[in-house]
Amino acid sequence: MEITAPAFGERPDMTVSTVNPVLRIAPAAPAEAAAHFRASLACHADVSDVAAALAAGGDPGFVVVDSRSTESWDQGHIPGAVHLPTALVPEQAAELLDRTVPVVTYCWGPGCDGATRAALALAELGYQVKEMLGGFEYWVREGFEFETWRGRDRRAPDPLTAPVAGDCGC
């Protein structure tokens, strides 16, 4: 939808065509969009999918890596995760991880790119890796169990981040 308005400094009878901010840059062609979204899904997993895979029992086919500091790890982490701070990936990954098993990294939350940096470092070392979107923040906000230095804990799901019905249907 185009809206016609006078440009700055022009008389009202001289108009220019403007497009809303969403369409200022045209959407990608369908094939280009499909390639982008396929690539995005190849590099990302969401909290709910990781939790479901871990809860299914047995071997999920991947290992979860917490890339945060020891203090953050002690404050809370995903049960069964491997603690490997981003700065230690180059020197400790081979000791802690099997190169044939895909890795899912996480850090604090969407405002932190520690999981992205850890995923990059692991990929550069030859690991198959995905980043868990939402990080530990959304793990807790969605009501999944976590471990602290005191033991296991769980909080009620936040209705702003987790569907009240239990499944968003996506």
KAVEN-V573582 format. One record per run of one state. SS is the DSSP state (h for helix, s for strand, l for the rest). FROM is the first residue (numbers start at 1). TO is the last residue. If there is no record, write none. Layout:
# KAVEN-V573582
ss: <SS;SS>
from: <FROM;FROM>
to: <TO;TO>
This chain:
# KAVEN-V573582
ss: <l;s;l;s;l;h;s;h;l;s;l;h;l;s;l;s;l;h;l;s;l;h;l;s;l;h;l;s;l;s;l>
from: <1;2;7;15;20;30;44;47;56;62;67;70;76;77;78;82;84;86;97;102;107;114;125;129;134;135;142;146;149;151;154>
to: <1;6;14;19;29;43;46;55;61;66;69;75;76;77;81;83;85;96;101;106;113;124;128;133;134;141;145;148;150;153;170>
